Amino acid sequence: MHFTLETFSFFRAIAYYEFSWSDILIEVVENGTNVVRANGVNGFNQDDIVAFELSPGAYYLRISEPEAQFEELRSCSTFMLTVTTETVAESSSRINLAETCPYLFPPKKLNQIAFLSPMSDNSAHVAYDFRADVANKHWSTDFDLEVPSTFRALVPPHRMDIDIELLSLDEFGEKDSTVAKSNDYEEDSVYAALPPGSYRLRFKFLANYRKHLRFPSADECIHFSAEIAIAPTDKVMEEIESVHCPAVSSIPPKYSELVSTTIQRPLDFTPPSEINMKFALQVPSLFQAQVNYNFVAGGVYFTLKGTNIRSPFLSGKANRTYVSRIGKNSAFLDELLHPGSYELVIEDDTEYPQALKDTGGCATLLLDYAIEVGVAPDNYCDDADTIPEDLSSEDSRPYGGPQARDGTVRISGWHYVLPEENSFTYVLFNVEEPSFVRYWISAFDDETDIDFLLWQNANKGGILDVSSGVGVAESRLMKLEPQDEPYMLELYMYERVAPDCSYAAFEFAVETAAIAENRLSCPDVLPSPRLPPASLVFESGEFYDLFSDEFYITGDDVEAGQFGDVFATHRTHITVEGEFILYVSVGYDFVTTDFSMRLRDGTGSVIAESKSYAPYSSASFVDFESELDAYLEVGNYTLEVTEQIYGAHSDDGCHRFQFDLLGYSLDEPASPTPGGPSPPPQGGVVYQVYPPAGTALDPTLPLSLDVLFSEHIDREASGIPDNYDERLNWVKNNLVAYLVEASSLNKVTLTSSPLPKRTSSPSDLRIWLVARPTRSTWTPPSSSR
C-alpha cells in the first residue's frame, strides 16, 4: 500500500488476524531506498506499528506472512487493517494543556460565603496561585461593600507583565471611575480606602517587552501568584500601632544560625520603602527566609538579588533575582545559593491613605531567616538554571549568548531544571545568514521524554521540523534561511515521572553555513585507515589503547535517500578472551555531525549505549563527545559507531571524528610479548591524561582533564567524598590537579569544580579547571600523597 506524506506526520497501523493459522507482519518501507522505517510489534492476534514520526516523502506499507509449515494451512488468510496518519502540527494543536490545568481562575465574584460576607465579618483574604486567562488577556473579579473598607492586592513579579486596576461600578455594573491602578513591569500593588459600593478588580496580562519574552499561547497552563484582602477600615486602624518607631533601612547578616527578629516600620513614607540585608557567599549554601505581617495594615513582599553568581553549571557569572512566594500574611524563600553577592530586599511600594499616615502608626514585621554556610544537600532542588527563552537577549549571556550580529551563538549547560509534565518551553532565535542550527537535549532521569518542534515564528505560523523519539535524548540539525522574525524552538515535556526536581543537559548552536560547511571539506589525501579497525581481539591480561583524531565518515559510507534522514554505521567486532572494562569515546564537531554508539553481545542484544555531553576542553576540533563503557566477559561483541546524516548535509563531504578505545583487563597482566600491546604501568601512577601534553588550549575557556590511573580507584578506601563540595576540597588538599605558572612556579590556580567522569569505569576521574583571573599566590598544602 503506497502513500505520500506532504509534511511531518505521525503514522500508525494495526493488522488484526487469527493467530491460530495466520501470522501477519507489517512494515513501513521508504520508497526508492527500500529502507525499513518501522516494524510491527507482535501482540495478541495483531501486529501493531506504534505511532511514530515520518518525514515528508513517499512510503509503502508492506504486508506479508511467512509460508505455513503445514500444506493444509497454505490457503487464504483473512485480516483486518487499520491505518491512520495525522500531521504533527495537528497533533500539537490538540495538546491543549488548558484542559488539564490544575490551577483555578480567580473568583468572578467575591461576595460569597467562601470569601466576603457578613459571616466573614465583611472581610476577605485570599493568597493563591491563580490561572491566568491568556486567551482573553484579562480577568475581572467583582465585589460589593456594605461598610467602609480597606482594599489591598499584590502580584509579585512574573514572566508576563501583569497590571492591576481597581474600578468603581455604577448601578448597572458598568465602569464608573478608576480608583487605583498599577502598571509596573515588575510587582504590581494597589491599596485603597473604599466607601460602600460596587467594585471590580481587573488583571491585565501583557507581554513583558522589557524581558523580551513571548506572550503565552491560549493552550498553555500559565499561573500567577496574588494576594487579595478586604477588611473594614475600623478593624484595620486597630491593627496600626500608634507608637513612634524609627525607620529601619538595613539589617546586619548572621550566618549558620536561625535568626528571628521583629521590625517596627513607620507607614508615613514616600514609596518605595526598603529594608536591606547584604551578604556574600564563598561556597554553596542554603538560604531560608520568611516574613510574617498583617497584609492589609502593612504587607510586604521580598526579593533576593544575586550578582556575580559563580555556579559550576554556568558558562559565565550570572545575576538573578529570586522572588518570594506568598501566602496569607506571609512571604518566604527556600533556595540553594551558589557563591556570589546577595541582597535581601523587603519592599513595600504602597501609597497609604493620608488618614492612616496621620496616625503616626507602625506596621510590624516578623523576620526569620537562616544562612546555612556550606550546607548544600545533594537532593535539594536547585532551580537556578532554566533554558533561556530568547537567545538575542541578555538573559542568555550566562549560558553563552546573546547572538552575534551574524546570528551565531552556542548555548551550553547541563543543569537546566525541567518543567512539569505536559508543559512547553520556548526558545526564540534569529537567523541572519543561511545557517546550520543544531540542538540537543538529554534528561538525567531515565523516565523522561522531551520532544522538539521547530516553528516558523513565535505565532506557530508553520511547523518546519519535529523530533519526537522515545527516550531521554533528542537531537536535531537543520539548515535555515534568514528571515525578519525569530524562529521558535518548542520543547514539549511529553513525560516526566520524577516528582522532584529533574534536570537536563541542553546544547544549542547557530553557525553560518559558509563557515560550518568548510569544516566538512575532505582533506586532499584521506588517512589510511580512515575508520576504526573492523575487528579486535582482547587477550587476557593485556591492555589496549587505540586513539586517532583523523577518522572520517565519507559519502561512500552512506547512500542518502530522497527524503528524510539516514544513518552511517561502522562496526568493530571484538573477541574477548578474559574479563575486561571497555571504555570508548567518540569526539566530534557538534554543529556539523552527530555520533552515537551501541555495544551488542553475541546474540545481537544491545548491552550498552553511549551518553553524549559537551566536554570542557578546547582541544582540536572536538566540542562534543559520546561515551560508552561496559564490563565484558569472555565472548564476542560488536561495537557500532553511528552517525546520523541529516538532510542539511551534502552527499560529498567528509565528517571527521575522534576515536578513543581503552580496554582494561581485570585478569593478571600477561608477560610482554615482542611487538604485542604493553600492559599499563604498575605501582599506582597516572597512566594517561587527556588532552595530552602539547595541546593548544584556549585560556579563556574551562579545561576538562580526563585522568586515567594505572590502578582501579576504591573510592571508599581512598576517602573520596560523594558530596560535591567535600570532593572539591579533597581534590585541592590532595593536590590531584592544579596549574602552575611556568615562569614563576609559584602562582597556582585552584581547581574549581571537580566531578567524577560519567562512566562506571573504576580507573577514571574527571577534573574541571575553570579559567578565572589569578589575583594572588596560593601555596599548596603539604600532602602525604
Disulfide bonds with the S-S distance in Angstrom:
Cys101-Cys221 1.98
Cys245-Cys362 1.75
Cys381-Cys501 1.65
Cys522-Cys654 1.90
